[in-house]
Amino acid sequence: MENKFLISLTKKYESPLYVYDAEKIISQYNRLINAFSSVKKLKINYAVKALSNISILKIFKSLNAGLDTVSVQEVQLGLKAGFAPHDIIFTPNGVSLEEIEQAMGLGVQINIDNLSILEQFGQKYPKVPVCIRMNPHIMAGGNSKISVGHIDSKFGISIHQLPLIHRVVKNTGMLINGIHMHTGSDIYDIDAFIRATEILFDSARDLQDLEYIDFGSGFKVSYKEGDVETDIEELGIKLSKKFNDYIKSTGKDLTLMFEPGKFLVSEAGKLLTSVNVVKQTTSTVFASVDSGLNHLIRPMFYDAYHHIENISNPGGKERFYTVVGYICETDTFGSNRQINEIKEGDVLCINNAGAYAFSMASNYNSRYRPAEVLVYQGKDYLIRERETIEDLVYKQVEVDIDL
Ligand SMILES: *Cc1c(COP(=O)(O)O)cnc(C)c1O
């Protein structure tokens, strides 16, 4: 999308503004499909939590994707977007049996990540098929804040507890139709990932009712020039072969599943924000923008790098800036970044704002969450309005206590 067009959107819908490129979402989806084209049964379930706007979910519906959901509310959003229950997987962690029963009531595929609930569920509903989330204890990436496959991770049932799973299945007579792992974000070591899939293949061997193997996600995308991305094409070649060999040798007609969030939507999103103040101090020049950790928390929460451009002055002389938000916290988007000269009123574009950006936004400091706009074939569609004061007081109950 061209700078002029993006700036015109901030005039039309006001700043700050989230903008999503539908074509980028579609091309990422097709890239994944193409990488696994030799697998007969392939299903991509989009991880709703990355970006949960219903109009985005509808794009995935049109692409024939399914959904991966982590709360009953995400299941409901998916149903609202028109997904059939059997195209939705419910993969929560640490939730109550009641919430799992609610999801079951809505008819979606259940994925269970602990032995206690597995046993309780199996005793009550032995005929309802469930998937089990395993933890293969393989790290395919670096950052422990976002890696969930290591030995002390809270996610999944440890591979070392496989005999206990078998005991529960035998005692309850329950049906296991899927096996799943999600080792967390940041897969850049394909061979480590393949080792984890081999563990999953092995543990799947003795499950009689198996219909699919879900390899989760954690595909890494590029946040800046020179970043290592997950080589989807290499993964496609290596894992497709393993998978096809496996179904041949076991005679099981299985579906291969993935559930990416970041890979599908991260690069499609931009956060546009205007510069309120340029402030020279003795150590740096701050550019203070009309946004903050209330709109995009990844830089502060995960130390994530998000590339920042001055789209109002792309040819300007480059200088060093520290770009900060307007929240009463240290909410630094980027320190000492080389950016084309910034004047007050300029529009900055923060990249990779599609995944875990708006969906993690809050009303902290009683600020409104921005509008969201979807762009497809050069046309812009408002898919969420900017909030107003009514949204901030909605659901509040005003009580005057007699003091
Ligand atoms: C968050 C999540 C995903 C998506 O992860 P990405 O890194 O965004 O691709 C997939 N599966 C589960 C179970 C998740 O919790």
Ligand as a Chemical Component Dictionary entry (heavy atoms), coordinates in Angstrom:
data_LIG
# 
_chem_comp.id                   LIG 
_chem_comp.type                 NON-POLYMER 
_chem_comp.pdbx_formal_charge   0 
_chem_comp.three_letter_code    LIG 
# 
loop_
_chem_comp_atom.comp_id 
_chem_comp_atom.atom_id 
_chem_comp_atom.alt_atom_id 
_chem_comp_atom.type_symbol 
_chem_comp_atom.charge 
_chem_comp_atom.model_Cartn_x 
_chem_comp_atom.model_Cartn_y 
_chem_comp_atom.model_Cartn_z 
_chem_comp_atom.pdbx_ordinal 
LIG C1 C1 C 0 -1.387 -18.844 19.705 1  
LIG C2 C2 C 0 -1.549 -20.195 19.205 2  
LIG C3 C3 C 0 -1.299 -20.474 17.854 3  
LIG C4 C4 C 0 -0.790 -19.456 16.864 4  
LIG O1 O1 O 0 0.558  -19.188 17.062 5  
LIG P1 P1 P 0 1.357  -18.238 16.042 6  
LIG O2 O2 O 0 2.711  -18.152 16.598 7  
LIG O3 O3 O 0 0.662  -16.921 16.020 8  
LIG O4 O4 O 0 1.311  -18.867 14.713 9  
LIG C5 C5 C 0 -1.534 -21.762 17.440 10 
LIG N1 N1 N 0 -1.975 -22.713 18.296 11 
LIG C6 C6 C 0 -2.217 -22.476 19.589 12 
LIG C7 C7 C 0 -2.717 -23.555 20.462 13 
LIG C8 C8 C 0 -2.014 -21.211 20.091 14 
LIG O5 O5 O 0 -2.245 -20.973 21.382 15 
# 
loop_
_chem_comp_bond.comp_id 
_chem_comp_bond.atom_id_1 
_chem_comp_bond.atom_id_2 
_chem_comp_bond.value_order 
_chem_comp_bond.pdbx_ordinal 
LIG C1 C2 SING 1  
LIG C2 C3 SING 2  
LIG C2 C8 DOUB 3  
LIG C3 C4 SING 4  
LIG C3 C5 DOUB 5  
LIG C4 O1 SING 6  
LIG O1 P1 SING 7  
LIG P1 O2 DOUB 8  
LIG P1 O3 SING 9  
LIG P1 O4 SING 10 
LIG C5 N1 SING 11 
LIG N1 C6 DOUB 12 
LIG C6 C7 SING 13 
LIG C6 C8 SING 14 
LIG C8 O5 SING 15 
# 
